[in-house]
Amino acid sequence: MYLFFRRCRTSGFLWVLVVIPFGCGSGDPGPTTSIVRDSAGIQIVELSETPQSADLRRWEIGPEPSLEIGVREGDPAYLFSGIVGTAALSDGRIVVLEGRTASKELRFYSPDGSHESTWGGDGEGPGEFRSPAELIRLPGDTLVVCDGVISFPAVDLFDGNGAFLHRIQPIPDLIPFSAPNGDLPPEVIDRGVLLADGSVLIRTFFTSVETDPPPGLFRESFRLLRVRRSRTRVVVDSIGLFKGAELFTTDVGQGLIPYRMPFGPEPIYGSGQDRIYVVEPLTGEVMGFDYEGNLREIFRPSIPASAISEQDYEREKEGMISFDPRYDNRPIVERFFREVPHRTEGPAVGGLSVDLEGNLWLELFSAKKGLGDQWVVLADDGSPLAIVQGPPNFTPYEIGSDYLLGVWTDEMEIPYVRRYSLRK
């Protein structure tokens, strides 16, 4: 997703090149990978062939779920409409964050899927949520809920039984990022995510594109900040300024407005035990920063661009028209799709997940939804590990050593929690 905050330049650097065939199993040759380290200590790992053509091991996901929680009708404890996170506790219980309904709840289920308790609720008091966006399980079964209201994100911590522990809300200390006199700030804080050391990773975006958008195609910028508290003050480390979503400014009857590009790049980033990863979706390149914002690794897995057809644009257009049947927006949407550039190639990567073992799962971008995600898995040193094909209509929220836990949607768009086995 991004324009480099720090560019790795060849001039003035001493390069050391090593070519290593990474084995993928007993007797398997594996793809050829080059490792380059410059004089600044930045390691660059470059795969010489596409993962799809390389002799990589295929990790297999079970054909049927080993656990499913949810119903179409019945007990409200099993009815879902907007799951935004799910995690497995150390004793096998399942926690689900239902975040897009009025309830905004943390629900706890036994290892066999039976409902045990519900916590949280809509509000601003201790243990309540305004706009929950993410659920993370820390060691010791501490649960982290990222409450992602724009300009006022909070990070709430709960124990493994649902009891509220405390809230981390660094926003009051970041007032200098706002503009004076009540004007729209040029940079707005979007959301916060707790890092492994207890600091908070903040994403910001810029509102100037809304008030004075550039004409035609452009990519908006966003910033990643790490906020940590000392005994006397708040310290803000800048991880970098990166390119985010691609927008297209046009007038479809409502004035000049920047619109999200169909099948365009979007921000992709994540964190590991001691790293913050930022992905350029057009190429799949991964930059690994330490928590102080120093660029340490660059992984280049050689992932080709995705294919986009006119049928994909037509399907996307009809989906936007039918999104809310209460409004007849067909004239506006059809005019937009006549104005917007139609491409035959899209991003290489559409998402990033870091599993519980620290491996990076790069989701290959696809304009066709519901067919099942495909991932390229890299070790935390950039070496390629595997290709994984996911089940249709399934989005993982937690990836363990032998399972994937996430959300599956049926033909009526009703979500269910599912766990699948993973065989390596």
C-alpha positions in Angstrom: 0.0 0.0 0.0 2.7 2.4 -0.1 5.2 5.0 -1.0 8.3 4.3 0.8 9.1 6.6 3.8 12.6 5.3 3.5 14.0 4.3 0.2 16.7 1.7 -0.1 19.2 3.1 -2.6 22.1 1.2 -4.3 24.5 4.2 -4.5 27.0 4.3 -1.8 26.1 0.9 -0.3 28.2 -2.2 -0.1 26.2 -5.2 -1.4 26.7 -8.8 -0.5 24.7 -11.3 -2.6 24.0 -14.9 -1.7 21.9 -17.2 -3.7 20.2 -20.0 -1.7 17.8 -22.7 -2.8 15.2 -22.9 0.0 14.1 -26.5 0.3 10.4 -27.1 0.7 10.6 -30.7 1.8 12.8 -33.7 1.7 14.4 -33.8 -1.8 12.4 -30.8 -3.0 14.5 -28.1 -4.7 12.4 -25.1 -3.9 12.6 -21.7 -5.6 15.9 -19.8 -5.9 16.0 -16.8 -3.6 18.7 -14.1 -3.5 19.5 -12.4 -0.2 21.2 -9.0 -0.3 22.4 -7.0 2.7 23.4 -3.4 2.3 25.8 -1.4 4.4 22.9 0.0 6.4 22.0 -3.5 7.6 18.8 -3.7 5.5 18.3 -7.3 4.3 16.5 -7.7 0.9 15.1 -11.2 0.1 14.1 -11.6 -3.6 12.3 -14.6 -5.0 13.5 -15.3 -8.6 10.3 -17.0 -9.8 6.6 -16.7 -9.0 5.4 -18.8 -6.0 2.8 -20.4 -8.3 5.5 -21.7 -10.6 7.9 -22.6 -7.9 8.1 -26.0 -6.4 6.6 -24.9 -3.1 4.8 -27.2 -0.7 1.0 -26.9 -0.7 -0.4 -26.7 2.8 -3.9 -28.2 2.9 -7.0 -26.9 4.6 -9.6 -29.4 5.6 -12.5 -29.8 3.2 -15.1 -29.5 6.0 -15.0 -27.3 9.1 -14.1 -28.9 12.4 -16.4 -26.4 14.2 -19.2 -24.2 13.1 -21.1 -21.6 15.3 -24.2 -19.8 14.0 -27.8 -20.2 12.9 -30.1 -18.4 10.4 -32.9 -18.2 12.9 -33.3 -18.9 16.5 -31.4 -18.1 19.7 -29.9 -14.6 19.5 -26.7 -15.9 21.1 -26.0 -17.7 17.8 -27.2 -15.1 15.4 -24.5 -13.0 13.8 -24.7 -10.1 11.3 -21.4 -8.3 11.5 -18.5 -10.4 12.9 -15.3 -8.3 13.0 -13.0 -10.7 14.9 -12.7 -14.2 16.5 -10.0 -15.9 18.5 -9.3 -19.2 20.2 -8.4 -19.2 23.9 -5.8 -21.6 25.4 -8.5 -23.8 26.8 -10.2 -24.2 23.5 -13.0 -21.7 24.0 -13.9 -19.4 21.2 -14.4 -15.6 21.5 -16.4 -13.7 18.8 -16.6 -9.9 18.4 -19.9 -9.0 16.9 -19.3 -5.4 15.9 -21.8 -4.2 13.4 -25.0 -4.5 15.2 -26.5 -2.4 18.0 -25.4 -4.9 20.6 -21.6 -4.7 19.9 -20.7 -7.7 22.0 -18.0 -10.1 23.0 -19.5 -13.6 23.0 -17.9 -16.6 24.5 -18.4 -20.2 23.4 -17.3 -23.5 24.8 -14.9 -25.7 22.7 -17.9 -27.5 21.2 -19.5 -24.2 20.2 -22.1 -23.8 23.0 -22.7 -20.2 24.1 -21.4 -19.4 27.6 -21.6 -15.7 28.2 -21.9 -12.3 26.5 -20.0 -9.1 27.5 -19.7 -5.5 26.2 -22.5 -3.5 24.6 -23.0 -0.3 22.8 -21.7 2.7 24.7 -18.7 4.7 25.9 -18.4 3.3 29.4 -15.8 0.7 30.7 -16.1 -2.4 28.6 -18.5 -0.9 26.1 -17.9 -0.3 22.4 -18.6 2.5 19.9 -17.3 1.0 16.7 -15.3 -2.2 17.4 -13.0 -3.1 14.5 -10.6 -5.9 15.5 -10.1 -8.6 18.1 -6.6 -9.8 19.2 -5.6 -12.5 21.7 -2.4 -11.9 23.6 -0.4 -14.5 25.6 -2.2 -15.4 28.8 -5.6 -15.0 27.0 -5.8 -11.3 27.4 -8.2 -10.0 24.8 -7.7 -6.7 22.9 -10.5 -5.0 21.2 -9.6 -2.1 18.9 -12.5 0.4 19.0 -11.9 2.2 15.7 -14.0 5.4 15.8 -12.3 8.0 13.6 -10.3 10.6 15.6 -11.1 8.8 18.9 -9.8 5.2 18.7 -9.4 3.2 21.9 -7.8 -0.1 22.7 -9.7 -2.1 25.3 -8.3 -5.0 27.2 -10.3 -7.9 28.7 -9.4 -11.1 30.5 -10.1 -14.5 29.2 -13.5 -14.6 30.8 -14.7 -11.2 29.4 -14.1 -9.0 32.4 -12.9 -5.5 31.4 -9.3 -4.7 32.5 -8.5 -1.2 31.2 -8.6 1.1 28.2 -5.6 2.6 26.3 -6.6 5.9 24.6 -3.6 7.9 23.4 -5.6 10.4 21.4 -5.6 13.3 23.9 -1.8 13.4 23.7 -1.9 13.7 19.9 -3.8 17.1 19.8 -0.9 18.7 17.8 -2.0 16.7 14.7 -5.3 18.6 14.6 -5.7 22.0 12.9 -6.6 25.1 14.9 -9.9 27.0 14.9 -12.1 24.0 14.5 -11.1 23.4 10.8 -10.9 20.0 9.4 -7.5 18.6 10.4 -5.1 17.8 7.6 -4.4 14.5 9.3 -7.1 12.5 11.1 -6.4 9.5 13.4 -8.2 6.5 12.1 -7.6 3.5 14.4 -5.2 2.0 16.9 -3.8 -1.5 17.3 -1.9 -2.8 20.3 1.6 -4.0 19.6 3.4 -6.8 21.4 5.4 -4.5 23.7 2.3 -2.6 24.9 2.6 0.4 22.6 -0.1 1.3 20.1 0.2 1.5 16.4 -1.9 4.4 15.0 -2.9 4.9 11.4 -3.7 8.4 10.2 -5.1 9.6 6.9 -5.3 13.0 5.3 -8.5 15.0 4.8 -7.1 17.4 2.3 -8.1 15.0 -0.5 -11.7 15.6 0.5 -11.6 19.4 0.6 -9.3 19.9 -2.4 -8.9 16.5 -4.2 -6.4 16.2 -7.1 -8.0 15.6 -10.5 -8.2 12.2 -12.0 -6.3 9.2 -10.6 -4.2 9.5 -7.4 -3.2 7.5 -4.3 -4.0 9.0 -1.0 -1.3 8.9 1.8 -1.5 7.6 5.3 1.0 7.5 8.2 1.8 4.9 10.7 2.7 6.1 14.2 3.8 4.1 17.3 2.6 5.7 20.5 4.2 4.7 23.8 4.0 6.2 27.3 6.9 6.8 29.6 6.5 7.8 33.2 6.3 11.5 32.3 5.2 11.8 28.7 3.9 10.2 25.5 6.5 9.4 22.8 5.4 9.2 19.2 7.6 7.3 16.7 6.9 7.8 13.0 7.1 4.4 11.2 6.6 6.1 7.9 4.4 7.8 5.3 3.0 5.5 2.7 0.7 5.4 -0.3 -2.7 4.0 0.5 -5.9 3.6 -1.4 -6.2 4.7 -5.1 -8.9 7.2 -5.8 -10.5 8.8 -8.9 -11.8 12.3 -8.8 -14.8 12.9 -11.1 -18.2 14.6 -11.2 -21.1 12.1 -11.6 -23.7 14.7 -10.8 -22.7 15.6 -7.2 -19.6 17.8 -7.8 -16.0 16.8 -8.0 -15.6 14.0 -5.4 -12.8 11.5 -5.0 -14.1 7.9 -5.3 -12.4 4.6 -4.5 -11.1 2.9 -7.6 -12.8 -0.4 -8.4 -10.1 -3.1 -8.0 -7.5 -0.5 -6.9 -4.8 -0.9 -4.2 -5.7 -0.4 -0.6 -3.6 0.0 2.6 -2.1 -3.3 3.8 -0.1 -3.5 7.0 0.3 -5.8 10.0 2.5 -6.5 13.0 4.5 -9.4 14.4 6.4 -10.0 17.7 8.9 -7.3 17.0 8.1 -6.0 13.5 5.6 -3.8 11.7 5.0 -4.9 8.1 3.9 -2.7 5.2 2.9 -4.2 1.9 2.9 -2.5 -1.6 -0.2 -4.2 -3.1 0.8 -3.6 -6.7 3.9 -5.7 -6.4 3.6 -7.7 -3.2 6.8 -6.2 -1.8 6.9 -6.3 2.0 8.8 -3.8 4.2 9.7 -4.9 7.7 10.3 -2.1 10.3 11.3 -2.5 13.9 9.2 -0.8 16.5 11.4 2.4 16.4 10.6 2.8 12.7 13.9 1.5 11.3 13.6 -0.4 8.0 15.2 -3.8 8.6 14.0 -6.1 5.8 12.5 -5.9 2.3 10.9 -9.1 0.9 10.1 -9.3 -2.9 8.2 -12.5 -3.5 7.7 -11.9 -7.3 3.9 -12.1 -7.4 2.3 -11.2 -10.7 -0.5 -8.6 -11.1 -4.0 -10.0 -11.0 -6.3 -10.1 -14.0 -9.4 -7.9 -14.4 -12.0 -8.5 -17.1 -14.9 -6.4 -18.3 -17.2 -8.9 -16.7 -15.6 -8.1 -13.3 -16.3 -4.4 -13.8 -19.9 -5.2 -14.8 -20.4 -7.4 -11.7 -18.9 -4.7 -9.5 -21.2 -2.1 -11.0 -24.3 -4.2 -10.4 -23.3 -4.9 -6.9 -23.0 -1.2 -6.1 -26.4 -0.5 -7.7 -28.1 -3.2 -5.7 -26.2 -2.5 -2.4 -29.1 -0.5 -0.9 -32.4 -1.1 -2.7 -34.0 1.9 -0.9 -32.2 4.2 -3.3 -32.2 4.4 -7.1 -28.5 5.1 -7.7 -28.2 3.4 -11.1 -27.7 6.7 -13.1 -24.9 7.8 -10.8 -23.1 4.4 -10.7 -23.4 3.9 -14.4 -22.0 7.3 -15.1 -19.1 6.6 -12.7 -18.2 3.3 -14.4 -18.2 5.1 -17.8 -15.8 7.8 -16.4 -13.5 5.5 -14.4 -10.5 3.9 -16.2 -11.0 0.2 -16.9 -7.9 -1.9 -16.5 -6.9 -5.4 -17.4 -4.5 -5.8 -14.4 -5.0 -5.1 -10.7 -2.9 -5.4 -7.5 -0.8 -8.5 -6.8 -1.7 -8.7 -3.1 -5.0 -7.9 -1.4 -4.2 -8.5 2.3 -1.7 -9.6 4.9 -2.1 -11.9 7.9 0.6 -12.8 10.4 0.0 -16.2 12.0 0.7 -17.2 15.6 4.1 -18.6 14.6 5.1 -15.3 13.0 4.8 -16.4 9.3 3.4 -13.8 6.8 0.4 -14.8 4.8 0.1 -12.7 1.6 -3.4 -12.9 0.2 -3.3 -12.9 -3.6 -5.7 -10.3 -5.0 -8.6 -11.5 -7.0 -11.4 -9.5 -8.7 -13.7 -12.5 -8.3 -15.1 -12.9 -4.8 -16.3 -16.0 -3.0 -14.0 -18.5 -4.8 -11.7 -18.9 -1.8 -8.6 -16.9 -1.0 -5.1 -18.1 -2.1 -2.1 -17.2 0.0 1.7 -17.2 -0.4 3.3 -17.9 3.0 6.7 -16.4 3.9 8.7 -17.1 7.0 9.7 -14.1 9.1 13.1 -14.1 7.3 11.4 -13.8 3.9 12.0 -17.3 2.7 9.0 -18.9 0.9 7.2 -21.6 2.8 4.0 -22.6 1.0 1.0 -21.9 -1.2 -2.4 -22.3 0.5 -5.9 -22.4 -1.1 -8.7 -21.3 1.2 -12.3 -22.5 1.2 -14.9 -20.4 -0.6 -16.6 -17.5 1.2 -14.2 -17.8 4.2 -12.2 -15.0 5.8 -9.6 -16.1 8.5 -9.1 -14.0 11.6 -6.7 -16.2 13.4 -4.2 -18.7 11.9 -2.6 -21.2 14.3 -0.1 -23.9 13.6 -2.8 -26.4 12.6 -6.0 -24.4 12.2 -7.7 -21.4 10.7 -10.4 -19.7 12.6 -12.6 -17.1 10.9 -16.0 -16.3 9.3 -17.8 -18.1 6.5 -20.9 -16.6 4.8 -23.7 -18.5 3.3 -25.7 -17.7 0.1 -27.9 -15.3 2.1 -24.8 -13.4 3.3 -25.4 -14.7 6.9 -22.0 -15.1 8.7 -21.0 -18.1 10.8 -17.8 -18.8 12.8 -15.9 -21.7 11.4 -12.6 -23.5 12.3 -10.8 -25.5 9.6 -7.8 -27.8 10.1 -4.5 -27.0 8.5 -2.1 -29.7 7.4 1.4 -28.7 6.5 
